Amino acid sequence: MKSEQKKIERKSSDQMPITICIVEDDAGFRNGLLRLFARTPDLHCLNSYPSAEAALQAIPEMAPNVVLMDLNLPGMNGVDCVRKLKSLLPRVQIIMLTVYEDPDQIYNALSAGATGYLLKQAPPAELLDAIRDVHNGGAPMSSQIARKVVQSFQGISTNDEAEGLSAREREVLDYLVQGFLIKEIGEKLGIGFDTVRTYIRRIYEKLHVHSRAQAVAKFLHASSARQNTACDLKR
């Protein structure tokens, strides 16, 4: 009987809408998001804010599941807002919405604590899927952003920490930076869920990080540093 009750409670919990807050200074874009969420039953927007300062005053009390964060805000920028928000709400998932494809910007956002990174011109369906994905443990990125992340990852061959990864660990990390879930990585590689988790734990230990976002950020940073060094040598 207790088992059945737990199943019912779990099912009810699964049906709860994903709560969202928006931090975006462009009123037109912000209102467009509000209209989109208003007609999406499994998502519920708690509120929206035109600045980082306003968001930091209100969002910690609301504790939403997901925050959509503009990068280029007036006053405090989006990256600094993410850093402060994550210190107050460590469990909140933050997706950056931006027009920038610069790997350094991606690195800064992920290092601050963002979990996903989408371009503002992404189709509405892609944004909705990204919110569901990040809520379920994924790290969604626009296809253009994902390509840049993977290219940065694949371009690293001389980094000491990267050299410490086995071939299989590199495969797992490659899928991590593309935003695949643990279950999906297992299906891609033909290995079990727990085996993937073991590989991920080893990757984090070798890279001295604690999350997927930090692992991606570390590789982006290493790639950017290597490219800058190459440019300096050419001068």
GIMOMO-V484249 format. One record per pair of residues at least 24 apart in sequence whose C-alpha atoms are under 10 Angstrom apart, sorted by the first residue. I is the first residue (numbers start at 0). J is the second residue. If there is no record, write none. Layout:
i = [I,I]
j = [J,J]
This chain:
i = [14,15,15,15,15,16,16,16,16,16,16,17,17,17,17,17,17,17,17,17,17,17,18,18,18,18,18,18,18,18,18,18,18,18,18,19,19,19,19,19,19,19,19,19,19,19,19,19,19,19,19,19,20,20,20,20,20,20,20,20,20,20,20,20,20,20,20,20,20,21,21,21,21,21,21,21,21,21,21,21,21,21,21,21,21,22,22,22,22,22,22,22,22,22,22,22,22,22,22,22,22,22,22,22,22,22,23,23,23,23,23,23,23,23,23,23,23,23,23,23,23,23,24,24,24,24,24,24,24,24,24,24,25,25,25,25,28,29,31,32,32,32,35,35,35,35,36,36,39,41,41,42,42,42,49,50,50,50,50,50,51,51,51,51,51,51,51,51,51,52,52,54,54,55,55,55,55,55,56,58,58,58,59,59,59,59,59,59,60,60,62,62,62,62,63,63,63,63,64,64,64,64,64,64,64,64,65,65,65,65,65,65,65,65,65,65,66,66,66,66,66,66,66,67,67,67,67,67,67,67,67,67,67,67,68,68,68,68,68,68,68,69,69,69,69,69,69,69,70,70,70,70,70,70,70,70,70,70,71,71,71,71,77,77,77,78,78,78,78,78,78,78,78,78,79,79,79,79,80,80,80,81,81,81,81,81,81,82,82,82,82,82,82,82,83,83,84,84,85,85,85,86,86,91,92,92,92,92,92,92,93,93,93,93,94,94,94,94,94,94,94,95,95,96,96,96,96,96,97,99,100,100,100,100,100,100,101,101,101,102,102,102,102,102,102,102,102,102,103,103,103,103,103,103,104,105,105,105,105,105,105,105,106,106,106,106,106,106,106,106,106,106,106,107,107,107,108,108,109,109,109,109,109,109,109,109,110,110,110,110,110,110,110,111,111,111,112,112,112,112,113,113,113,114,114,114,114,114,114,114,114,114,115,115,115,115,115,116,116,116,116,117,117,117,117,117,118,118,118,129,132,132,132,133,133,135,136,136,136,136,136,137,137,137,137,137,137,137,138,138,138,138,138,138,138,138,138,139,139,139,139,139,140,140,140,141,141,142,144,145,145,145,146,146,147,147,148,148,148,148,148,148,148,148,149,149,149,149,149,149,149,149,150,150,151,151,151,151,151,151,151,151,152,152,152,152,152,152,152,152,152,153,153,154,154,154,154,154,154,154,155,155,155,155,155,155,155,156,156,157,157,157,158,158,158,158,159,160,160,160,160,160,160,160,161,161,161,161,161,162,163,163,163,164,164,164,164,164,165,165,165,167,167,168,168,168,168,168,168,168,169,169,170,171,171,171,171,171,172,172,172,172,172,172,172,172,173,175,175,175,175,175,176,176,176,176,176,176,176,177,178,178,178]
j = [41,40,41,42,43,40,41,42,43,44,64,41,42,43,44,45,63,64,65,130,131,134,42,43,44,45,46,61,62,63,64,65,66,130,134,43,44,45,46,47,58,61,62,63,64,65,66,67,91,92,93,130,44,45,46,47,48,54,57,58,61,62,63,64,65,66,67,68,93,45,46,47,48,49,50,54,58,65,66,67,68,69,93,94,96,46,47,48,49,50,51,52,53,54,55,58,66,67,68,69,70,72,77,80,95,96,47,48,49,50,51,54,67,68,69,70,71,72,73,77,96,97,48,49,50,51,68,69,70,71,72,73,49,50,69,72,119,69,123,67,123,126,123,124,126,127,123,127,127,127,131,127,130,131,73,74,75,76,77,80,75,76,77,78,79,80,81,83,84,76,80,80,84,80,81,83,84,87,84,84,87,88,84,85,86,87,88,91,87,88,87,88,90,91,88,90,91,92,88,90,91,92,93,130,133,134,90,91,92,93,94,114,130,131,133,134,91,92,93,94,95,113,130,92,93,94,95,96,113,115,116,117,126,130,93,94,95,96,97,113,116,94,95,96,97,98,117,119,94,95,96,97,98,99,104,105,108,116,96,97,98,99,108,111,113,104,105,107,108,109,110,111,112,113,107,108,111,112,108,111,112,108,109,110,111,112,113,107,108,109,110,111,112,113,111,112,111,112,111,112,113,111,112,134,130,133,134,136,137,138,130,133,134,138,126,129,130,133,138,139,140,119,140,120,121,126,140,141,121,144,141,143,144,145,147,148,144,147,148,144,147,148,151,216,219,220,222,223,216,219,220,222,223,224,219,144,147,148,215,216,219,220,148,212,213,215,216,217,218,219,220,221,223,216,219,220,212,216,211,212,213,214,215,216,217,219,212,213,214,215,216,217,220,212,213,216,210,212,213,216,138,212,213,138,139,140,178,210,211,212,213,215,139,140,141,178,212,140,141,144,145,141,142,143,144,145,142,143,144,178,178,179,180,178,180,180,178,179,180,181,211,175,177,178,179,180,181,211,175,176,177,178,179,180,211,212,215,176,177,178,179,180,176,177,178,177,178,177,177,176,177,178,176,177,177,219,173,176,177,215,216,218,219,222,173,174,175,176,177,215,218,219,219,222,215,218,219,220,221,222,223,226,176,215,216,217,218,219,220,221,222,218,222,218,219,221,222,223,225,226,218,219,221,222,223,225,226,222,225,221,222,225,218,221,222,225,206,202,205,206,207,217,218,221,202,205,206,218,221,205,202,205,206,198,201,202,205,206,198,201,202,195,198,195,197,198,199,200,201,202,198,202,198,195,196,198,199,202,198,199,202,203,211,214,215,218,215,199,211,212,214,215,211,212,214,215,216,218,219,215,211,212,215]
